[in-house]
Amino acid sequence: MELRHLHYFRVVAEELNFTRAAERLYISQPPLSRQIKKLEEEIGAVLFERSTRGVALTASGQFLYEHTLQILEKVESTVAATRRIARSKRDLFSIGFVPSAFYGQLPLLVRSLRQKDNVELVLTELTTIQQVQALKAGRIDIGFGRLRIDDPEVEQEVLYEEPMMAALPSDHALEGKRPTLAELAKEPIIVFPTTPRPSLADIVLGLFHRRGLKVEVAQETNELQTALGLVVAGLGFTLVPEKVSRLKRHGISYAYLADSSITSPVLCSRRKNETPSTLMLETNETLRTLMKSGKKNQMPSEKSNIREV
């Protein structure tokens, strides 16, 4: 499949008329019809209903159309960014991250890099596993995640250990307490992300399993914000890193766990045995400074429970 086939399909889907679509594309109608037919054969689905009254999208066609818009928009923005980088002669620096790692000092690192005139910064939300793959493929320069991964081509540094907290619906029976895992195991849990695995979801579930506790998974979701929304809806609780509690989310009560040794690491992943560029050296130094500053200003975990209502 070529991008031009998706472009042809998008125009036909918008016009719902092969003649007008051909005119927009500056080609004749027969070749356009053949290209759409070829696309349908390649995908294995009928995209248009053709009749004497005109053309209409099938359910498969509507699905492809919605995703085609996203694909072509992404391609266009990527090409535009590439041209912008080429014109500016700036150094490209790509960071992969998991959302829960970006509630502490790391946004300050991004701000510092954005202030450099010679740097074009690219941020990509990736799970830790995806970060490792992207590092090996050269798609990112550094990654921030939570999952320890043993890979001979990637090195990981623990920046800090972050206490885990229970996110509970407001007015829950455990609100205002420091619940044990045994107490939480009696409640349904919401875990994230769903894919790819292993992930933070497996780390959280492992906390219960290693203690011989069975827990009912009420829902799995890919997004942290979705998990918190499901907590508000009363589907269950979820475990989150401490800094997530800074989110002002109505209807959620955050509680530190009885076992303060239960933590989640924030890990920095880099390519192993690679001579660092000047920009990477500057990034590492900024990161060390921010981590030291964060530790000095960090609130103790023994503080009272946080409630967001």
C-alpha positions in Angstrom: 0.0 0.0 0.0 1.3 3.4 -0.9 0.5 6.8 0.7 -1.0 8.0 -2.6 -3.6 5.2 -2.4 -4.8 6.6 1.0 -4.8 10.1 -0.5 -7.0 8.9 -3.4 -9.3 7.1 -0.9 -9.6 10.2 1.3 -10.7 12.4 -1.7 -13.2 9.8 -2.9 -14.6 9.4 0.6 -15.0 13.2 0.9 -16.6 13.7 -2.5 -18.6 10.4 -2.6 -18.3 10.8 -6.4 -15.6 9.4 -8.5 -15.9 12.0 -11.2 -15.5 14.9 -8.8 -12.7 13.1 -6.9 -10.8 12.5 -10.2 -11.1 16.2 -11.0 -9.7 17.2 -7.6 -6.8 14.7 -8.1 -6.2 15.9 -11.7 -6.4 12.3 -13.0 -9.1 10.6 -15.1 -11.8 8.5 -13.5 -10.9 5.0 -14.8 -7.4 4.9 -13.2 -8.9 6.3 -10.0 -11.5 3.6 -9.9 -8.8 0.9 -10.5 -6.7 2.3 -7.7 -9.6 2.2 -5.2 -10.5 -1.4 -6.4 -6.9 -2.4 -5.9 -6.9 -0.9 -2.4 -10.1 -2.8 -1.5 -8.5 -6.0 -2.7 -5.3 -5.4 -0.8 -7.2 -4.7 2.5 -9.7 -7.4 1.9 -12.8 -5.2 2.5 -15.3 -3.3 0.4 -14.9 0.4 1.2 -17.6 1.9 -0.9 -21.2 0.9 -1.8 -21.7 1.6 -5.5 -25.1 2.0 -6.9 -26.9 3.9 -9.6 -27.8 6.5 -7.0 -24.1 7.2 -6.2 -21.4 6.1 -3.8 -21.5 5.7 0.0 -18.9 4.5 2.5 -19.4 1.1 4.1 -18.7 0.6 7.8 -15.2 -0.6 6.9 -14.8 2.4 4.6 -15.8 4.8 7.4 -13.4 3.2 9.8 -10.5 3.5 7.3 -11.5 7.1 6.4 -11.2 8.2 10.1 -7.8 6.6 10.5 -6.6 7.7 7.1 -7.1 11.3 8.2 -4.9 10.7 11.2 -2.3 8.9 9.2 -2.0 11.6 6.5 -2.0 14.3 9.1 0.8 12.6 10.9 2.8 12.2 7.7 2.3 15.8 6.8 3.3 17.1 10.2 6.4 14.8 10.2 7.5 16.0 6.8 7.0 19.7 7.8 9.0 19.1 11.0 11.8 17.4 9.0 12.0 20.4 6.6 12.0 22.8 9.6 14.9 20.9 11.2 16.8 20.9 7.9 16.3 24.7 7.4 17.2 25.5 11.0 20.3 23.4 11.2 19.3 22.5 14.7 20.3 19.3 16.5 17.4 16.8 16.9 16.9 15.4 20.4 14.2 12.9 21.0 12.8 11.9 24.4 10.5 8.9 25.1 8.5 9.0 28.3 5.7 7.3 30.3 3.1 9.9 31.5 3.5 9.0 35.2 7.2 9.9 35.1 6.4 13.5 34.0 4.9 14.8 37.2 8.1 15.6 39.0 11.3 17.3 37.9 11.4 15.9 34.3 9.2 18.7 32.9 12.0 21.1 34.0 14.5 19.2 31.9 12.2 19.6 28.9 11.9 23.3 29.6 15.7 23.6 29.8 16.2 21.8 26.5 13.5 23.9 24.8 15.4 27.1 25.8 18.5 26.0 23.7 18.5 27.7 20.3 20.4 24.9 18.7 18.0 22.1 19.7 14.9 20.7 18.1 13.1 18.7 20.8 10.8 15.9 20.0 8.7 14.3 22.8 7.0 10.9 22.3 4.8 9.0 24.8 6.1 5.4 24.9 6.0 2.6 27.4 9.4 1.5 28.8 9.5 -1.5 26.5 8.7 0.7 23.5 11.5 3.1 24.7 14.0 0.3 24.7 13.0 -0.6 21.1 13.1 3.0 20.0 16.6 3.5 21.6 18.0 0.5 19.7 16.4 1.7 16.5 17.8 5.2 17.0 14.3 6.8 17.1 14.9 8.4 20.5 18.0 9.5 22.4 16.8 9.0 26.0 13.8 7.5 27.7 12.1 7.8 31.1 10.1 4.9 32.3 9.3 2.7 35.3 10.0 -0.9 34.2 13.4 -2.5 34.7 14.4 -4.2 31.4 17.5 -6.4 30.9 18.8 -5.6 27.4 22.5 -5.8 26.4 22.2 -2.7 24.2 20.5 -0.4 26.7 21.6 0.9 30.2 19.2 2.0 32.8 19.8 4.4 35.7 17.4 4.7 38.7 16.8 8.4 39.2 14.7 7.9 42.3 12.3 5.5 44.0 8.8 7.0 44.3 6.3 5.8 46.9 3.1 4.2 45.6 -0.3 5.4 46.7 -3.8 4.1 46.4 -6.2 6.3 44.4 -9.7 5.7 45.9 -13.1 7.1 45.3 -13.9 10.0 47.6 -15.7 8.9 50.8 -14.3 5.4 50.5 -14.1 3.4 53.7 -10.3 3.4 53.5 -10.1 7.2 53.0 -7.9 8.8 55.7 -6.2 5.6 56.5 -2.9 4.0 55.4 -4.3 0.8 53.8 -2.5 -2.5 53.7 -2.4 -4.5 50.5 -4.6 -7.1 52.2 -7.2 -4.4 52.8 -7.0 -3.2 49.2 -7.2 -6.7 47.8 -10.8 -6.9 49.0 -11.6 -4.1 46.5 -11.7 -4.3 42.7 -8.6 -2.8 41.1 -8.1 -0.8 37.9 -4.7 -1.4 36.2 -2.8 0.4 33.4 -1.4 0.2 30.8 -3.1 -2.7 29.1 -0.5 -3.0 26.3 2.3 -3.7 25.6 3.1 -6.1 28.5 5.0 -6.4 30.8 4.1 -2.9 32.2 3.3 -1.1 35.4 0.1 -3.1 35.4 2.2 -6.3 35.9 4.3 -4.6 38.6 1.2 -3.6 40.5 -0.5 -7.0 40.2 2.8 -8.7 41.2 2.7 -6.8 44.5 -0.4 -8.7 45.5 0.5 -12.0 44.0 3.8 -12.2 45.8 2.0 -11.8 49.1 -0.4 -14.5 48.2 -3.3 -12.1 47.7 -5.9 -12.5 45.1 -7.3 -9.3 43.6 -10.2 -8.7 41.2 -9.3 -6.7 38.1 -12.3 -4.6 37.4 -10.9 -2.9 34.3 -7.7 -2.6 32.3 -6.9 0.6 30.4 -4.0 2.1 28.5 -4.3 5.6 30.0 -3.5 6.9 33.5 -6.2 9.6 33.1 -8.8 7.0 32.1 -7.9 4.8 35.1 -8.4 7.8 37.4 -11.7 8.6 35.7 -12.8 5.0 36.4 -11.9 5.4 40.1 -14.1 8.5 40.2 -16.9 6.5 38.6 -16.6 4.0 41.5 -15.4 1.0 39.6 -12.5 0.4 42.0 -9.1 1.7 43.1 -5.8 2.0 41.4 -2.2 2.3 42.5 -0.3 5.3 41.3 3.1 6.8 41.9 3.1 9.6 44.6 3.6 12.5 42.2 0.4 11.6 40.4 -1.4 12.7 43.6 -0.6 16.3 42.5 -3.3 16.0 39.9 -6.3 18.0 41.1 -9.0 15.4 40.2 -12.5 15.8 41.6 -13.8 12.8 43.4 -10.5 11.1 44.3 -8.8 10.5 47.6 -5.1 9.5 47.6 -3.8 7.4 50.4 -0.2 6.4 51.3 0.2 2.6 51.8 0.9 1.1 55.2 4.0 -0.5 53.8 6.2 2.5 52.9 8.8 0.2 51.2 6.4 -0.3 48.2 7.8 2.1 45.6 8.1 2.5 41.9 11.4 3.5 40.3 11.8 6.3 37.7 14.3 5.0 35.3 16.4 6.8 32.7 17.3 4.6 29.7 20.1 5.3 27.3 22.0 3.4 24.6 24.9 1.4 26.1 28.5 2.0 25.1 27.7 5.0 23.0 30.0 8.0 23.1 27.7 10.8 24.4 27.3 13.9 22.3 27.8 17.3 23.8 24.0 17.7 24.0 23.7 14.4 25.8 26.4 15.4 28.3 24.6 18.7 29.0 21.3 16.8 29.4 22.9 14.4 31.8 24.3 17.2 33.9 21.0 19.1 33.9 19.2 15.9 34.9 21.6 15.3 37.9 21.1 18.9 39.0 17.3 18.6 38.9 17.4 15.3 40.7 19.5 16.8 43.5 17.1 19.7 43.7 14.1 17.4 43.7 15.4 15.4 46.6 16.1 18.5 48.7 12.6 19.8 48.2 10.8 16.4 48.3 8.0 16.2 50.8 8.4 13.2 53.2 6.2 10.2 52.6 5.0 10.2 56.2 2.9 13.3 55.6 -0.9 13.0 56.0 -3.0 11.5 53.3 -4.0 13.8 50.4 -7.6 14.2 49.4 -8.8 15.6 46.1 -12.6 16.1 46.1 
